[in-house]
Amino acid sequence: MGSVTLSQPEVATDSLGFFRWGRVAGQVLLTNDAGDWAFLSEAEFNDLLAGRVTEGHPRFEEFQGKGFLRDGLDLDALATRVSLRNRHVRRGPHVHVVTLTLRRGEASNGQSVEPFETDMTTETAEKIVCLALDGMSPAMTFELQGQGGEPLLNFEVLRHLVEFAQSHNKQTTGKNLRFILLSNFTAMTEEAAEWLIANDVLVSTILDGPAEVHDANRKHLGGSAHADVVRWIDYFARRYAALGRDPKQWYVDARMIATRQTLEAGPRVVDEYVGRGLPTIQFTALDRFVVGADTWAKLGYTVTEYLDFYRRMLDYILDLNRRGVELTERLASIVATKILTSDDPGIVDIQSPYGAGSGQIAYNVDGRVFPCDEARVVDALGDPIFELGRIENMNTLGVVRHPTVRAIAAASLLDSQPMCTDCWNKPYCGFSPVRSFVAQGDLFGQRPHCFECKEHMAVSTRLFELLADENDSEAKGILTRWSVARSPHAFDTRATRETF
C-alpha cells in the first residue's frame, strides 16, 4: 500500500479569535459563542488561519467585528453579545406545566373513570400558583394539560387555577401571565370555549394532518377525532374574528406527531394546515421510548427517513411562502431566530444548559414536582428518579438549587460535552438529558446516538444551505420574517410525549 502524506495548514494562532468551523454548502462556515457566523471560501479560510486577513483585506472589518480576529477585538462588545444569547440562565423558571387530570374520558373497559385520585384539587392548584409567582421571572406561562388525555375533564380546577392566578398576581407580584390549554377537544363545550376566550386562555391542540392520517393515529369512541379538532379550530377562529382580535396572535395552535402514515402523506399534511388557515406547523418525531415496542413497530421509522421527510416538508413550506402562503415551521423558525438575530428565543429544550428546573417546572395531579414535563412522563412510565418533592414542601429557589436540577444542567452544558464543544452548531443547539436517560441510560448520553443532535444538525444545515445561496435572497427574506414573528404559543418544542 502507498503512503499518505498529510499537510498541516499554516496557522497563526496569535492572530485568531475563538471560533468553530465546519463545511456547509461547499463553503467553510465559522461560528462563535455569540452566534456570529460567516461563510468563507477555502482560500479565504486558509488566509484567515495563516494570519493574512489584516487591515485592508476585503473582509477584515467583518471578521474583526464578529470576533474571529484578535486584532482590534472589542472584547466588551463580544461579551455583551454572549451574555444576551445566554440570558436564559438568569431568567428563572417561567414555564409551569400543570397536569390537571389523569382521566382520558373512558377507561379501557368502557366504564367512566372516576375523578377520585385522578384529578388535581383546587388546593394543589393554588399551591402551584403561589410557587410559580414566587419566581424571579417577570413573565410566567402556565400550560394546562392532561396526561395523555383531556384537561377539560377537570374544568372546575382549570378555571379556579386561572382565576386564582389572575387575582393573586394582581394583588402581589404583578407579573405578565400567559395561560395555554393543550386540549384534544373531546370534552370541549361552547360554555368552556367562551370562558377560555373571555379569560384570554390560548388554546393548543393536536392535528396530525388530513382525516385519514389523524384518525388513524387518534381513534376515540363516538366519531371522528379529526372532525372534533377542525370543528373547534373553526369555532375559535370565528369567535376571535368576531371580537376583532389579531389573527397573528389569536388562533388555535395545532401541533402534530409524525407517524409512518404522516411520512407517506407528505405534503397533504401541510396542505391540511394551509386549508385550515393555521399560521404555524410543528413537526415532531414519534418517541419510540414512550409509545412502546408494539406501537413503534406499527407507526415508527428510521431517523434517516424522518429527517428526509422533514427536509422535504420544510422545502415545500418555503415554496408555499414564495407563492404568498404564510406558514411557519416552528422548529426552523426557532433555529432561524438563533442564527439571524442576536437574541435567543428562550425555548427550554433547545438551549444550553437545558431548562429543566431552571426554565420549566412540571406538576403532577397529586402535587409532586418535576424539573420538566418529560421528567414527569418518566415517572408516569414507572421511574420516579426525577421527582423533586411535593408542592407543599417546595419553593422556586429549592427547585433551582435541587441536586437533580443541577445534575441535568451540568449534563446538558454543551461546552463540556464531547463533540458538542467543537461543533459549529453549538450556538444554535441543545438537548434533553432526560431523553438521554430514557434512550441511553444516563444523563450525558453519547451524541452519535442522540436523535436531537441529528435533528438539530439537519435543520441548521438546511437553513445555512439556504443562507449560503446568494441567488436565493427570497429564502433569506422568508427565514428573516420567521425569526422576528414570535408565536404567543411558543415555549418549547414538545407536542406531547403521551400520544398513543
Secondary structure, 3 states (H helix, E strand, C coil): CCCCCCCCCCCCHHHECCCEEEEECCEEEEECCCCCEEEECHHHHHHHHHCCCCCCCCCHHHHHHCCCECCCCCHHHHHHHHHHHCCHHHHCCCEEEEEEECCCCECCCCCECCCCCCECCHHHHHHHHHHHHCCCCCEEEEEEEECCCCHHHHHHHHHHHHHHHHHHHHHCCCCEEEEEEECCCCCCCHHHHHHHHHCCEEEEEECCCCHHHHHHHCCECCECHHHHHHHHHHHHHHHHHHCCCCCCCCCCEEEEEECHHHHHHCHHHHHHHHHCCCCEECEEECCHHHHCHHHHHHHCCCHHHHHHHHHHHHHHHHHHHHCCCCCEEHHHHHHHHHHHCCCCCCCCCCCCCCCECCCEEEECCCCEEECCHHHHHHHHCCCCCCCCEEHHHCCHHHHHCCHHHHHHHHHHCHHHCCCHHHCCCHHHCCCCHHHHHHHHCCCCCCHHHCHHHHHHHHHHHHHHHHHHCCCCHHHHHHHHHHHHCCCCCCCCCCCCCCCC
